[in-house]
Amino acid sequence: NGTRVEEFILLGFPGTWQSRVSLVVVFALMYTLTVIGNASIIALVWRNSNLHTPMYFFLCNLSFLEIWYTMGVVPKAIGVMLGTSQTISFSVCILQLFFLLSLGSTECFLLAVMAYDRYLAICYPLRYSSLMNSVLSVRLALSSWLGGFLSISLLAFLTSRLTFCGPDVINHFLCDIDSCLALSCSDTWPVELATFLVSIIVVVASCVVTLVSYMYIISSILRIQSVHGRKKAFSTCSAHLSVVTIWYGSTMFLYVKPSAQNSLDLNKIVNTFNTVVTPLLNPFIYTLRNKEVKLALVRAFQKK
């Protein structure tokens, strides 16, 4: 028949009530730590004038993004697992899809910008302050946000034009591209092609910028004569490199593929890592691997 589906049922993680409650506790704990951790980084940078540099400005943008990223996923996922909010309207589903993909694209651009910033700092240390000034850093951050949201606009529009005739059960705790394509009863090839092209432009292009930047960074570090100098130079970008490896590994698995034939159950697991675990890890990676942040934290606690 021609009946159009107006809402979906999110399946979440099937299992016993006890297992779902355990997952809810884990999700809630990770959500709380993510918000507190990333908000603490923003507050720490804001209150310490010695951290008012482009690197920490980009880090604040990343932390702000991670807060919104996890807020767009975890509260709804908890409602789905508890069985209190398993339905989601078609319009809200598209909105969540657009919001999460846009933030994910913005993160790709921000990580590339941060890699470029480290390239300038290590390869051109004497000219760094003039090359990466406050105006350029603001423009790069703003371009990352605008580019992330604009690049997903066409994809979200094409997805909203799909027809859904049933079934209406999404095997996930959120609305993503693969789940929508699996349920659509119309031709999904345009959306699959758009997804692949946007992924190439956003993920692969930003990843190439990051890789090229680190090739120059590593080359410059190896030319440093002293062991202490090499360690100090590498410590300034090791935290960012760790975040880049985690983020791009899972993102490429999810989106850089010609079709949506991957296992939805496997996608669900990878999405959990991407949307819940990674935003939690980022603040800890940056604070544990960065001496300036650790010193600022020590001073903040000493004042208290």
Backbone as CSV, one residue per row, in Angstrom:
resi,resn,N_x,N_y,N_z,CA_x,CA_y,CA_z,C_x,C_y,C_z
1,ASN,0.837,-1.188,0.000,0.000,0.000,0.000,0.875,1.242,0.000
2,GLY,0.268,2.407,-0.099,1.022,3.649,-0.190,1.087,4.399,1.120
3,THR,0.775,3.774,2.236,0.800,4.444,3.537,2.223,4.845,3.905
4,ARG,2.390,6.074,4.286,3.715,6.587,4.631,3.936,6.492,6.136
5,VAL,5.088,5.976,6.522,5.443,5.860,7.932,5.747,7.245,8.490
6,GLU,5.102,7.614,9.584,5.282,8.930,10.189,6.176,8.899,11.428
7,GLU,6.408,7.711,11.979,7.301,7.587,13.121,7.961,6.215,13.110
8,PHE,9.094,6.129,13.801,9.844,4.882,13.867,9.928,4.404,15.318
9,ILE,10.208,3.111,15.460,10.445,2.522,16.774,11.916,2.150,16.850
10,LEU,12.643,2.733,17.800,14.060,2.430,17.986,14.199,1.185,18.847
11,LEU,14.913,0.206,18.328,15.035,-1.073,19.024,16.047,-1.023,20.155
12,GLY,17.091,-0.217,19.989,18.109,-0.115,21.028,18.935,-1.375,21.131
13,PHE,19.173,-1.815,22.354,19.930,-3.041,22.613,18.979,-4.081,23.203
14,PRO,18.505,-5.034,22.386,17.601,-6.060,22.915,18.287,-6.889,23.998
15,GLY,17.506,-7.330,24.963,18.053,-8.152,26.032,17.140,-8.124,27.226
16,THR,17.612,-8.691,28.318,16.816,-8.720,29.541,16.752,-7.330,30.156
17,TRP,15.779,-7.152,31.049,15.624,-5.866,31.726,16.878,-5.521,32.525
18,GLN,17.495,-6.516,33.169,18.693,-6.281,33.963,19.855,-5.796,33.097
19,SER,20.022,-6.412,31.918,21.116,-6.008,31.038,20.906,-4.598,30.496
20,ARG,19.649,-4.258,30.197,19.368,-2.912,29.694,19.592,-1.861,30.778
21,VAL,19.207,-2.188,32.017,19.445,-1.257,33.130,20.947,-1.057,33.345
22,SER,21.711,-2.133,33.211,23.168,-2.024,33.354,23.746,-1.098,32.286
23,LEU,23.248,-1.235,31.058,23.699,-0.354,29.975,23.309,1.094,30.241
24,VAL,22.108,1.285,30.784,21.655,2.640,31.112,22.601,3.283,32.133
25,VAL,22.991,2.522,33.143,23.909,3.044,34.160,25.242,3.428,33.528
26,VAL,25.755,2.559,32.652,27.033,2.835,31.984,26.918,4.080,31.103
27,PHE,25.851,4.155,30.299,25.640,5.306,29.418,25.508,6.599,30.231
28,ALA,24.739,6.536,31.320,24.531,7.732,32.143,25.835,8.199,32.785
29,LEU,26.638,7.242,33.263,27.921,7.588,33.885,28.867,8.212,32.865
30,MET,28.944,7.603,31.674,29.828,8.124,30.639,29.347,9.490,30.144
31,TYR,28.041,9.659,30.079,27.473,10.943,29.663,27.844,12.046,30.657
32,THR,27.703,11.746,31.939,28.026,12.721,32.979,29.502,13.093,32.947
33,LEU,30.368,12.077,32.836,31.804,12.331,32.798,32.200,13.111,31.549
34,THR,31.540,12.824,30.428,31.838,13.540,29.181,31.520,15.011,29.303
35,VAL,30.328,15.318,29.809,29.923,16.720,29.947,30.822,17.438,30.945
36,ILE,31.073,16.811,32.090,31.918,17.446,33.117,33.341,17.633,32.603
37,GLY,33.896,16.581,31.965,35.271,16.642,31.487,35.480,17.708,30.438
38,ASN,34.612,17.745,29.431,34.773,18.727,28.362,34.452,20.141,28.835
39,ALA,33.444,20.282,29.706,33.140,21.610,30.256,34.293,22.107,31.127
40,SER,34.964,21.194,31.831,36.107,21.584,32.668,37.259,22.101,31.819
41,ILE,37.487,21.473,30.653,38.550,21.947,29.759,38.255,23.364,29.287
42,ILE,36.996,23.612,28.892,36.611,24.956,28.440,36.811,25.973,29.555
43,ALA,36.368,25.634,30.763,36.512,26.553,31.897,37.974,26.778,32.248
44,LEU,38.771,25.715,32.170,40.194,25.808,32.505,40.920,26.734,31.534
45,VAL,40.651,26.564,30.257,41.286,27.423,29.253,40.805,28.860,29.404
46,TRP,39.530,29.026,29.687,38.950,30.367,29.824,39.583,31.136,30.993
47,ARG,39.887,30.434,32.090,40.365,31.092,33.305,41.877,31.242,33.351
48,ASN,42.622,30.572,32.457,44.085,30.650,32.477,44.581,31.378,31.235
49,SER,45.124,32.571,31.441,45.555,33.397,30.313,46.701,32.773,29.541
50,ASN,47.531,31.951,30.210,48.637,31.318,29.503,48.165,30.223,28.544
51,LEU,46.894,29.845,28.632,46.337,28.859,27.710,45.546,29.522,26.573
52,HIS,45.593,30.838,26.499,44.871,31.551,25.443,45.700,31.565,24.163
53,THR,45.883,30.393,23.599,46.638,30.222,22.356,45.743,29.515,21.339
54,PRO,46.102,29.555,20.046,45.267,28.886,19.039,45.021,27.409,19.323
55,MET,46.045,26.697,19.822,45.882,25.269,20.074,44.752,25.014,21.072
56,TYR,44.716,25.783,22.153,43.687,25.583,23.167,42.351,26.191,22.753
57,PHE,42.391,27.171,21.869,41.149,27.690,21.303,40.459,26.606,20.475
58,PHE,41.241,25.889,19.660,40.681,24.783,18.879,40.229,23.642,19.795
59,LEU,40.976,23.416,20.871,40.600,22.372,21.830,39.267,22.706,22.496
60,CYS,39.035,23.978,22.807,37.754,24.384,23.384,36.613,24.162,22.396
61,ASN,36.856,24.449,21.125,35.857,24.172,20.100,35.534,22.689,20.045
62,LEU,36.573,21.858,20.127,36.368,20.408,20.093,35.598,19.934,21.326
63,SER,35.919,20.465,22.488,35.219,20.082,23.716,33.757,20.515,23.675
64,PHE,33.516,21.729,23.182,32.145,22.220,23.044,31.351,21.322,22.096
65,LEU,31.995,20.916,21.007,31.343,20.018,20.047,31.010,18.673,20.690
66,GLU,31.950,18.120,21.463,31.736,16.803,22.070,30.562,16.823,23.046
67,ILE,30.386,17.946,23.756,29.255,18.054,24.678,27.940,17.942,23.921
68,TRP,27.801,18.689,22.829,26.574,18.644,22.035,26.411,17.312,21.321
69,TYR,27.524,16.724,20.920,27.471,15.442,20.222,26.880,14.350,21.110
70,THR,27.364,14.294,22.340,26.855,13.267,23.251,25.445,13.599,23.743
71,MET,25.119,14.903,23.840,23.768,15.297,24.245,22.730,14.913,23.183
72,GLY,23.155,14.844,21.935,22.242,14.462,20.868,21.980,12.973,20.791
73,VAL,22.727,12.187,21.569,22.620,10.727,21.483,22.149,10.096,22.789
74,VAL,22.869,10.365,23.873,22.704,9.581,25.104,21.332,9.723,25.763
75,PRO,20.776,10.931,25.950,19.456,11.008,26.614,18.386,10.189,25.903
76,LYS,18.351,10.271,24.578,17.364,9.479,23.827,17.675,7.997,23.936
77,ALA,18.965,7.631,23.879,19.351,6.221,23.970,18.941,5.628,25.311
78,ILE,19.056,6.401,26.387,18.640,5.921,27.710,17.138,5.694,27.736
79,GLY,16.372,6.620,27.148,14.922,6.442,27.078,14.532,5.214,26.274
80,VAL,15.281,4.952,25.199,15.012,3.772,24.373,15.274,2.496,25.163
81,MET,16.391,2.435,25.873,16.745,1.223,26.626,15.810,0.987,27.810
82,LEU,15.284,2.066,28.388,14.336,1.905,29.490,12.921,1.630,28.993
83,GLY,12.705,1.796,27.695,11.387,1.548,27.111,10.408,2.685,27.301
84,THR,10.876,3.847,27.744,9.983,4.982,27.985,9.893,5.924,26.787
85,SER,10.830,5.800,25.857,10.850,6.724,24.714,11.426,6.025,23.493
86,GLN,10.756,4.958,23.067,11.266,4.176,21.940,10.825,4.704,20.582
87,THR,9.778,5.498,20.535,9.313,6.040,19.255,9.991,7.373,18.961
88,ILE,10.166,7.632,17.679,10.739,8.896,17.237,10.064,9.274,15.920
89,SER,9.587,10.487,15.831,8.891,10.910,14.624,9.869,11.020,13.458
90,PHE,9.332,10.970,12.245,10.164,11.029,11.055,10.964,12.329,11.009
91,SER,10.329,13.456,11.324,11.013,14.751,11.276,12.125,14.835,12.315
92,VAL,11.865,14.333,13.528,12.890,14.356,14.575,14.027,13.409,14.221
93,CYS,13.686,12.295,13.582,14.706,11.335,13.147,15.661,11.995,12.155
94,ILE,15.120,12.710,11.171,15.942,13.403,10.191,16.756,14.503,10.863
95,LEU,16.157,15.191,11.833,16.852,16.255,12.553,18.035,15.695,13.343
96,GLN,17.820,14.559,14.019,18.908,13.937,14.771,20.021,13.489,13.829
97,LEU,19.636,12.890,12.712,20.607,12.446,11.715,21.440,13.632,11.226
98,PHE,20.769,14.729,10.884,21.459,15.923,10.395,22.377,16.503,11.469
99,PHE,21.892,16.567,12.689,22.646,17.151,13.794,23.916,16.345,14.070
100,LEU,23.785,15.022,14.165,24.936,14.183,14.490,25.953,14.144,13.363
101,LEU,25.480,14.013,12.118,26.411,13.978,10.992,27.119,15.317,10.802
102,SER,26.405,16.400,11.054,27.014,17.732,10.929,28.103,17.923,11.980
103,LEU,27.818,17.512,13.210,28.829,17.617,14.260,30.015,16.703,13.974
104,GLY,29.724,15.510,13.430,30.811,14.604,13.064,31.688,15.190,11.971
105,SER,31.070,15.819,10.973,31.834,16.462,9.900,32.653,17.630,10.441
106,THR,32.051,18.394,11.344,32.768,19.509,11.956,33.981,19.012,12.725
107,GLU,33.837,17.877,13.407,34.970,17.321,14.150,36.103,16.928,13.202
108,CYS,35.756,16.363,12.046,36.784,16.018,11.056,37.561,17.259,10.641
109,PHE,36.845,18.336,10.347,37.496,19.579,9.929,38.329,20.176,11.063
110,LEU,37.797,20.125,12.295,38.538,20.676,13.429,39.834,19.903,13.685
111,LEU,39.780,18.578,13.569,40.982,17.774,13.767,42.022,18.080,12.699
112,ALA,41.566,18.319,11.450,42.488,18.696,10.379,43.113,20.065,10.657
113,VAL,42.290,21.002,11.134,42.787,22.340,11.471,43.799,22.262,12.616
114,MET,43.519,21.419,13.609,44.441,21.266,14.732,45.757,20.640,14.287
115,ALA,45.689,19.714,13.322,46.912,19.129,12.778,47.731,20.195,12.040
116,TYR,47.056,21.049,11.283,47.730,22.140,10.578,48.360,23.122,11.567
117,ASP,47.659,23.381,12.657,48.184,24.260,13.695,49.461,23.688,14.296
118,ARG,49.478,22.371,14.571,50.679,21.726,15.110,51.817,21.736,14.087
119,TYR,51.455,21.599,12.815,52.464,21.664,11.741,53.167,23.020,11.747
120,LEU,52.391,24.095,11.847,52.986,25.434,11.884,53.826,25.629,13.142
121,ALA,53.342,25.125,14.278,54.048,25.319,15.545,55.390,24.600,15.570
122,ILE,55.463,23.420,14.968,56.685,22.618,15.028,57.629,22.919,13.857
123,CYS,57.059,23.116,12.668,57.901,23.346,11.487,58.327,24.805,11.331
124,TYR,57.530,25.733,11.858,57.859,27.159,11.777,57.703,27.819,13.151
125,PRO,58.495,27.378,14.137,58.305,27.871,15.509,58.535,29.376,15.668
126,LEU,59.483,29.938,14.914,59.788,31.360,15.051,58.736,32.251,14.398
127,ARG,58.045,31.726,13.403,57.027,32.507,12.696,55.608,32.100,13.094
128,TYR,55.489,31.175,14.061,54.175,30.614,14.390,53.178,31.676,14.829
129,SER,53.604,32.579,15.713,52.670,33.577,16.250,52.141,34.514,15.179
130,SER,52.935,34.754,14.143,52.458,35.609,13.048,51.649,34.830,12.019
131,LEU,52.000,33.553,11.811,51.266,32.730,10.847,49.893,32.332,11.390
132,MET,49.851,31.848,12.632,48.588,31.418,13.249,48.171,32.457,14.280
133,ASN,47.661,33.576,13.799,47.214,34.622,14.707,45.762,34.389,15.112
134,SER,45.241,35.240,15.957,43.885,35.054,16.484,42.826,35.157,15.390
135,VAL,43.052,36.032,14.420,42.073,36.190,13.335,41.988,34.923,12.504
136,LEU,43.142,34.356,12.140,43.149,33.139,11.332,42.549,31.963,12.095
137,SER,42.862,31.858,13.392,42.333,30.741,14.181,40.813,30.807,14.281
138,VAL,40.265,32.017,14.443,38.808,32.172,14.487,38.196,31.816,13.137
139,ARG,38.830,32.245,12.055,38.314,31.934,10.721,38.342,30.440,10.442
140,LEU,39.413,29.767,10.856,39.512,28.323,10.640,38.455,27.566,11.453
141,ALA,38.253,27.991,12.698,37.235,27.337,13.531,35.842,27.565,12.961
142,LEU,35.558,28.812,12.564,34.254,29.123,11.990,34.028,28.377,10.681
143,SER,35.066,28.267,9.862,34.957,27.512,8.605,34.686,26.042,8.866
144,SER,35.270,25.502,9.931,35.031,24.093,10.281,33.564,23.864,10.638
145,TRP,32.999,24.773,11.445,31.589,24.636,11.835,30.666,24.811,10.631
146,LEU,30.900,25.849,9.836,30.045,26.080,8.665,30.187,24.951,7.658
147,GLY,31.419,24.520,7.401,31.645,23.432,6.458,30.998,22.137,6.902
148,GLY,31.063,21.856,8.213,30.465,20.630,8.732,28.963,20.587,8.543
149,PHE,28.284,21.703,8.822,26.822,21.717,8.709,26.362,21.847,7.256
150,LEU,27.062,22.625,6.449,26.658,22.777,5.051,26.877,21.501,4.251
151,SER,27.933,20.756,4.571,28.232,19.540,3.808,27.184,18.456,4.001
152,ILE,26.438,18.496,5.119,25.436,17.464,5.403,24.038,17.905,4.971
153,SER,23.871,19.164,4.621,22.542,19.687,4.287,21.896,18.922,3.137
154,LEU,22.638,18.725,2.038,22.081,18.013,0.886,21.760,16.567,1.242
155,LEU,22.641,15.922,2.006,22.432,14.535,2.407,21.176,14.394,3.254
156,ALA,20.982,15.302,4.205,19.780,15.262,5.046,18.529,15.526,4.220
157,PHE,18.622,16.440,3.260,17.469,16.730,2.393,17.085,15.503,1.560
158,LEU,18.064,14.845,0.973,17.776,13.652,0.167,17.178,12.543,1.013
159,THR,17.673,12.396,2.237,17.131,11.367,3.141,15.695,11.685,3.520
160,SER,15.391,12.964,3.701,14.018,13.354,4.058,13.036,13.097,2.917
161,ARG,13.535,12.954,1.689,12.663,12.706,0.540,12.394,11.225,0.310
162,LEU,13.045,10.348,1.094,12.813,8.912,0.960,11.408,8.550,1.423
163,THR,10.876,7.486,0.853,9.554,6.992,1.233,9.704,5.767,2.122
164,PHE,8.944,5.744,3.208,8.982,4.619,4.140,7.568,4.058,4.257
165,CYS,7.410,2.798,3.860,6.090,2.153,3.849,5.968,1.075,4.914
166,GLY,6.972,0.853,5.683,6.993,-0.210,6.670,7.958,-1.307,6.227
167,PRO,8.584,-2.009,7.178,8.437,-1.905,8.637,8.978,-0.587,9.172
168,ASP,8.654,-0.317,10.426,9.033,0.955,11.028,9.956,0.786,12.233
169,VAL,10.623,-0.358,12.339,11.515,-0.627,13.469,12.963,-0.405,13.037
170,ILE,13.658,0.493,13.726,15.071,0.777,13.450,15.925,0.001,14.441
171,ASN,16.794,-0.847,13.919,17.659,-1.664,14.765,18.852,-0.829,15.244
172,HIS,18.540,0.162,16.070,19.578,1.072,16.562,19.013,1.855,17.741
173,PHE,19.895,2.621,18.413,19.428,3.506,19.480,19.398,4.957,19.008
174,LEU,19.699,5.179,17.714,19.624,6.510,17.122,19.304,6.367,15.642
175,CYS,18.988,7.488,15.005,18.717,7.489,13.562,20.016,7.741,12.816
176,ASP,20.419,6.784,11.987,21.584,6.986,11.151,21.242,6.642,9.704
177,ILE,22.166,6.939,8.810,21.931,6.758,7.381,21.620,5.303,7.035
178,ASP,22.428,4.379,7.511,22.262,2.969,7.154,20.904,2.431,7.576
179,SER,20.453,2.804,8.770,19.152,2.324,9.253,18.016,2.860,8.388
180,CYS,18.093,4.141,8.015,17.052,4.732,7.164,17.040,4.087,5.783
181,LEU,18.209,3.851,5.212,18.281,3.232,3.890,17.748,1.804,3.917
182,ALA,17.984,1.104,5.028,17.530,-0.280,5.136,16.005,-0.375,5.191
183,LEU,15.339,0.672,5.697,13.881,0.632,5.847,13.127,1.282,4.677
184,SER,13.828,2.040,3.857,13.150,2.774,2.786,12.634,1.838,1.699
185,CYS,11.441,2.166,1.186,10.866,1.375,0.098,11.006,2.093,-1.244
186,SER,11.776,3.183,-1.267,12.034,3.898,-2.520,13.486,3.663,-2.929
187,ASP,13.857,4.194,-4.081,15.214,4.026,-4.597,16.202,4.798,-3.709
188,THR,17.141,4.078,-3.107,18.081,4.699,-2.167,19.424,5.031,-2.813
189,TRP,19.575,4.733,-4.090,20.870,4.948,-4.728,21.333,6.406,-4.664
190,PRO,20.487,7.401,-4.903,20.961,8.789,-4.792,21.508,9.128,-3.402
191,VAL,20.847,8.618,-2.345,21.312,8.903,-0.985,22.629,8.176,-0.716
192,GLU,22.729,6.922,-1.188,23.973,6.178,-1.004,25.121,6.857,-1.723
193,LEU,24.879,7.336,-2.936,25.921,8.037,-3.687,26.315,9.342,-2.997
194,ALA,25.307,10.092,-2.521,25.583,11.348,-1.819,26.364,11.087,-0.535
195,THR,26.003,10.011,0.191,26.718,9.656,1.414,28.177,9.347,1.129
196,PHE,28.397,8.586,0.075,29.768,8.210,-0.290,30.587,9.434,-0.698
197,LEU,29.992,10.319,-1.512,30.711,11.498,-1.983,31.004,12.468,-0.843
198,VAL,30.004,12.678,0.034,30.226,13.559,1.181,31.300,12.981,2.100
199,SER,31.289,11.660,2.271,32.300,11.004,3.106,33.696,11.208,2.527
200,ILE,33.809,11.082,1.205,35.099,11.284,0.558,35.580,12.720,0.769
201,ILE,34.651,13.666,0.573,35.016,15.080,0.698,35.382,15.429,2.141
202,VAL,34.554,14.991,3.073,34.742,15.386,4.474,35.803,14.538,5.163
203,VAL,35.579,13.227,5.202,36.451,12.345,5.990,37.814,12.166,5.340
204,VAL,37.817,11.749,4.073,39.089,11.449,3.412,39.916,12.714,3.209
205,ALA,39.271,13.807,2.755,40.018,15.043,2.516,40.637,15.576,3.809
206,SER,39.851,15.600,4.897,40.394,16.085,6.169,41.468,15.138,6.708
207,CYS,41.288,13.849,6.449,42.283,12.866,6.885,43.589,13.054,6.124
208,VAL,43.507,13.364,4.830,44.708,13.611,4.020,45.459,14.829,4.537
209,VAL,44.711,15.907,4.846,45.332,17.111,5.404,46.062,16.773,6.711
210,THR,45.411,15.961,7.539,46.010,15.566,8.815,47.263,14.726,8.608
211,LEU,47.192,13.759,7.697,48.339,12.878,7.438,49.516,13.655,6.865
212,VAL,49.248,14.532,5.907,50.324,15.329,5.306,50.969,16.228,6.356
213,SER,50.126,16.830,7.216,50.664,17.680,8.284,51.581,16.885,9.199
214,TYR,51.176,15.665,9.547,51.992,14.858,10.445,53.226,14.296,9.761
215,MET,53.180,14.125,8.450,54.394,13.720,7.734,55.466,14.794,7.869
216,TYR,55.062,16.053,7.697,56.003,17.159,7.865,56.423,17.307,9.324
217,ILE,55.485,17.088,10.242,55.797,17.198,11.669,56.842,16.167,12.076
218,ILE,56.606,14.912,11.688,57.542,13.834,12.043,58.903,14.077,11.405
219,SER,58.898,14.552,10.150,60.162,14.852,9.473,60.940,15.934,10.210
220,SER,60.237,16.952,10.683,60.892,18.035,11.426,61.398,17.564,12.782
221,ILE,60.615,16.715,13.458,61.025,16.205,14.773,62.282,15.348,14.652
222,LEU,62.356,14.535,13.607,63.522,13.666,13.425,64.801,14.460,13.145
223,ARG,64.649,15.686,12.651,65.827,16.509,12.362,66.337,17.253,13.599
224,ILE,65.557,17.222,14.687,65.999,17.850,15.931,67.137,17.033,16.530
225,GLN,68.220,17.693,16.916,69.424,16.991,17.360,69.272,16.352,18.734
226,SER,68.745,17.107,19.704,68.691,16.605,21.074,67.483,15.699,21.301
227,VAL,67.691,14.691,22.158,66.595,13.771,22.503,65.502,14.517,23.259
228,HIS,65.906,15.418,24.159,64.928,16.202,24.929,64.081,17.069,24.008
229,GLY,64.715,17.656,23.002,63.990,18.494,22.054,62.977,17.698,21.250
230,ARG,63.361,16.473,20.861,62.434,15.617,20.107,61.249,15.207,20.965
231,LYS,61.517,14.865,22.224,60.426,14.475,23.126,59.474,15.639,23.369
232,LYS,60.031,16.837,23.561,59.202,18.003,23.811,58.339,18.338,22.603
233,ALA,58.914,18.233,21.409,58.156,18.520,20.190,57.056,17.492,19.975
234,PHE,57.368,16.223,20.222,56.367,15.184,20.007,55.253,15.257,21.045
235,SER,55.579,15.692,22.264,54.557,15.772,23.318,53.478,16.789,22.988
236,THR,53.803,17.803,22.163,52.817,18.826,21.824,51.752,18.330,20.862
237,CYS,52.025,17.206,20.186,51.037,16.710,19.219,50.620,15.269,19.475
238,SER,51.169,14.612,20.498,50.841,13.208,20.753,49.382,13.017,21.155
239,ALA,48.842,13.959,21.958,47.437,13.840,22.374,46.513,13.962,21.170
240,HIS,46.790,14.945,20.322,45.963,15.134,19.127,46.058,13.927,18.206
241,LEU,47.252,13.357,18.065,47.438,12.188,17.213,46.637,11.000,17.725
242,SER,46.552,10.839,19.044,45.760,9.746,19.635,44.278,9.910,19.315
243,VAL,43.772,11.140,19.456,42.365,11.417,19.169,42.061,11.186,17.692
244,VAL,42.973,11.633,16.825,42.797,11.464,15.377,42.693,9.991,15.010
245,THR,43.569,9.164,15.571,43.572,7.731,15.265,42.260,7.070,15.666
246,ILE,41.783,7.380,16.859,40.530,6.789,17.346,39.351,7.240,16.496
247,TRP,39.271,8.547,16.214,38.117,9.102,15.508,38.033,8.623,14.063
248,TYR,39.137,8.749,13.330,39.097,8.395,11.911,38.927,6.893,11.686
249,GLY,39.468,6.086,12.594,39.305,4.646,12.438,37.846,4.228,12.433
250,SER,37.083,4.714,13.409,35.669,4.344,13.499,34.827,5.066,12.452
251,THR,35.149,6.323,12.150,34.357,7.087,11.182,34.468,6.516,9.783
252,MET,35.665,6.135,9.377,35.841,5.554,8.038,35.099,4.232,7.906
253,PHE,35.075,3.452,8.990,34.330,2.194,8.929,32.845,2.446,8.708
254,LEU,32.318,3.485,9.355,30.875,3.746,9.293,30.435,4.363,7.974
255,TYR,31.220,5.277,7.408,30.694,6.104,6.333,31.425,6.006,4.993
256,VAL,32.715,5.683,4.999,33.431,5.643,3.724,33.288,4.258,3.113
257,LYS,32.150,4.030,2.464,31.848,2.775,1.793,30.846,3.067,0.687
258,PRO,30.874,2.311,-0.402,29.984,2.613,-1.530,28.528,2.293,-1.293
259,SER,28.193,1.468,-0.298,26.794,1.137,-0.042,26.581,0.887,1.425
260,ALA,25.335,0.690,1.804,24.991,0.540,3.228,24.741,-0.916,3.585
261,GLN,25.597,-1.812,3.126,25.357,-3.229,3.325,26.064,-3.802,4.552
262,ASN,26.752,-2.945,5.304,27.381,-3.434,6.533,26.330,-3.912,7.527
263,SER,26.737,-4.805,8.398,25.846,-5.294,9.431,25.387,-4.143,10.316
264,LEU,24.057,-4.001,10.476,23.533,-2.923,11.321,23.912,-3.142,12.778
265,ASP,24.017,-4.416,13.197,24.428,-4.692,14.573,25.865,-4.241,14.811
266,LEU,26.736,-4.490,13.815,28.125,-4.058,13.940,28.214,-2.541,13.907
267,ASN,27.416,-1.914,13.038,27.370,-0.450,12.999,26.938,0.124,14.342
268,LYS,26.008,-0.571,15.001,25.514,-0.110,16.303,26.645,-0.079,17.332
269,ILE,27.472,-1.110,17.313,28.589,-1.181,18.248,29.604,-0.079,17.971
270,VAL,29.950,0.096,16.689,30.918,1.129,16.318,30.359,2.518,16.614
271,ASN,29.054,2.708,16.367,28.423,3.987,16.670,28.458,4.287,18.162
272,THR,28.300,3.257,18.989,28.390,3.439,20.439,29.764,3.973,20.811
273,PHE,30.788,3.376,20.203,32.157,3.824,20.474,32.358,5.257,20.002
274,ASN,31.802,5.573,18.828,32.013,6.883,18.207,31.265,8.000,18.913
275,THR,30.053,7.707,19.375,29.198,8.765,19.930,29.205,8.836,21.455
276,VAL,29.675,7.786,22.116,29.647,7.760,23.582,31.052,7.670,24.175
277,VAL,31.861,6.743,23.658,33.180,6.511,24.245,34.185,7.599,23.848
278,THR,34.253,7.911,22.545,35.238,8.890,22.066,35.085,10.269,22.709
279,PRO,33.856,10.834,22.813,33.733,12.132,23.501,34.186,12.092,24.951
280,LEU,34.103,10.917,25.581,34.576,10.779,26.962,36.097,10.721,27.013
281,LEU,36.708,10.036,26.034,38.161,9.859,26.046,38.911,11.148,25.757
282,ASN,38.363,11.989,24.881,39.084,13.176,24.433,39.597,14.065,25.560
283,PRO,38.749,14.477,26.537,39.276,15.356,27.595,40.356,14.693,28.430
284,PHE,40.225,13.386,28.673,41.226,12.689,29.473,42.539,12.545,28.705
285,ILE,42.448,12.287,27.394,43.657,12.178,26.583,44.419,13.491,26.586
286,TYR,43.707,14.598,26.403,44.373,15.890,26.344,44.932,16.325,27.695
287,THR,44.240,16.008,28.787,44.737,16.429,30.095,45.887,15.549,30.578
288,LEU,45.829,14.251,30.292,46.861,13.344,30.764,48.148,13.444,29.947
289,ARG,48.032,13.875,28.665,49.197,13.925,27.792,49.732,15.347,27.608
290,ASN,49.152,16.324,28.276,49.535,17.714,28.051,49.997,18.340,29.367
291,LYS,51.265,18.726,29.420,51.832,19.256,30.662,51.211,20.590,31.047
292,GLU,50.936,21.452,30.058,50.381,22.771,30.365,48.998,22.646,30.996
293,VAL,48.185,21.733,30.484,46.848,21.530,31.030,46.945,20.954,32.441
294,LYS,47.865,20.012,32.642,48.023,19.417,33.969,48.488,20.459,34.989
295,LEU,49.401,21.338,34.589,49.851,22.395,35.489,48.713,23.359,35.822
296,ALA,47.891,23.672,34.824,46.742,24.552,35.067,45.750,23.894,36.022
297,LEU,45.560,22.581,35.887,44.676,21.856,36.797,45.216,21.871,38.219
298,VAL,46.535,21.670,38.352,47.156,21.680,39.683,46.971,23.039,40.332
299,ARG,47.205,24.113,39.570,47.036,25.460,40.125,45.586,25.737,40.517
300,ALA,44.653,25.220,39.711,43.229,25.428,40.017,42.859,24.742,41.333
301,PHE,43.361,23.520,41.557,43.055,22.804,42.791,43.768,23.439,43.996
302,GLN,44.979,23.968,43.758,45.707,24.618,44.856,44.986,25.871,45.325
303,LYS,44.406,26.623,44.360,43.644,27.804,44.718,42.445,27.444,45.584
304,LYS,41.765,26.331,45.221,40.603,25.897,45.995,41.006,25.411,47.377
